[in-house]
Amino acid sequence: MFAWIAENIATILVCLVLALVVALIVVKLVRGRKNGCASCGGNCGCCPTDCSCHKQ
């Protein structure tokens, strides 16, 4: 078991770093949603559905 881990340590570390990055992104999105941040960013000038999204 330890030999396999030693042979694949680089792959394991890369996977752990990627999992951490994904987890941080999810946490940021959840916190933003709870704080009322919209997912679109609010720039309606270049959005093709601006009239159906926000009332002006």
Buried (B, 14 or more C-beta within 10 A) or exposed (E): EEEEEEEEEEEEEEEEEEEEEEEEEEEEEEEEEEEEEEEEEEEEEEBEEEEEEEEE
